Amino acid sequence: MLSNTQSIRDIEGYIVDPVDWSRELARQLASEENLELSEDYWQVLEFMRGYWLEHRVAPDVRHVIEYLVSEKGCDKKEAKKHLFELFPYGYVKQACKIAGMQRPRAWSTG
């Protein structure tokens, strides 16, 4: 496991600099949330990471839902349900944290 990840995380446990993210860190953060990362999780996390690398901002939950709609061929309601089955405590609380995003400040917690 990672040693002293607290130095790269803020007081709420979010990563301070998304550049410091790794799959190993994601597994540790997921474990802290009592989640075990399967392929469904990695699909979402990798989309979020790619979005961040391109835009240097965490994707809003609607972007993830749109991505799931296109990837899974489902409607928005089903995509949102799937996302919240993966991350039952919310997009910001779990998905953003595990994907190595800084804590989003200005938009819906989803």
C-alpha positions in Angstrom: 0.0 0.0 0.0 1.0 3.6 -0.3 2.8 5.2 2.5 1.7 8.5 4.0 -1.0 9.4 1.4 -2.2 12.0 3.9 0.5 14.5 2.7 -1.0 14.5 -0.8 -4.6 14.8 0.4 -6.6 17.7 1.9 -8.4 17.5 5.3 -11.5 15.9 3.6 -9.3 13.2 2.0 -9.4 14.6 -1.6 -6.2 14.7 -3.5 -4.5 18.1 -3.5 -2.9 17.8 -7.0 -4.7 15.4 -9.4 -1.3 14.8 -11.0 -0.4 12.7 -8.0 -3.2 10.2 -8.7 -2.5 6.5 -9.5 -4.5 3.4 -9.8 -2.9 2.2 -6.6 -4.1 5.4 -4.8 -7.6 4.9 -6.3 -7.7 1.4 -4.9 -6.7 2.7 -1.5 -9.3 5.5 -1.6 -12.0 3.0 -2.7 -11.1 0.7 0.1 -11.6 3.6 2.6 -15.1 4.0 1.1 -15.7 0.2 1.4 -15.7 -0.2 -2.4 -13.8 -2.8 -4.4 -13.0 -1.5 -7.9 -14.4 -3.7 -10.7 -14.2 -2.9 -14.5 -17.4 -0.8 -14.2 -15.7 1.5 -11.7 -12.5 1.7 -13.8 -14.6 2.7 -16.8 -16.0 5.7 -15.0 -12.7 6.6 -13.3 -10.7 6.4 -16.5 -13.3 8.7 -18.3 -13.0 11.1 -15.4 -9.2 11.1 -15.5 -9.2 11.6 -19.3 -11.6 14.5 -19.0 -9.4 16.0 -16.3 -6.3 15.6 -18.4 -7.9 17.3 -21.4 -9.8 20.2 -19.5 -7.8 20.4 -16.2 -11.2 20.4 -14.3 -13.2 17.6 -12.8 -16.1 16.6 -15.1 -19.5 17.5 -13.9 -21.8 14.6 -13.1 -23.8 15.3 -16.3 -20.6 14.6 -18.4 -20.2 11.2 -16.8 -23.8 10.4 -17.3 -23.6 11.4 -21.0 -20.5 9.2 -21.3 -22.3 6.2 -19.7 -25.3 6.8 -22.1 -23.0 6.6 -25.1 -20.9 3.6 -23.8 -23.8 1.5 -22.4 -26.5 2.4 -24.9 -28.9 3.3 -22.1 -31.0 6.4 -21.3 -29.9 9.1 -18.9 -32.1 7.8 -16.1 -30.5 4.3 -16.3 -27.0 5.8 -16.6 -27.6 8.0 -13.5 -29.0 5.0 -11.6 -25.9 2.9 -12.6 -23.5 5.7 -11.5 -25.2 6.0 -8.1 -25.2 2.2 -7.6 -21.4 2.3 -8.1 -21.0 5.3 -5.8 -23.9 5.2 -3.4 -22.7 8.1 -1.3 -22.6 10.4 -4.3 -20.6 11.6 -7.2 -18.5 14.2 -5.4 -18.1 12.2 -2.1 -16.9 9.0 -3.8 -16.3 9.2 -7.5 -14.4 12.5 -7.6 -12.4 11.5 -4.6 -11.4 8.1 -5.9 -10.7 9.5 -9.4 -8.2 11.9 -7.8 -10.1 15.1 -8.4 -9.8 18.1 -6.1 -13.0 18.7 -4.1 -15.4 20.4 -6.6 -16.6 23.7 -5.1 -19.0 25.4 -7.5 -21.4 22.8 -8.9 -24.0 20.2 -7.8 -22.9 17.4 -5.6 -25.1 15.0 -7.7 
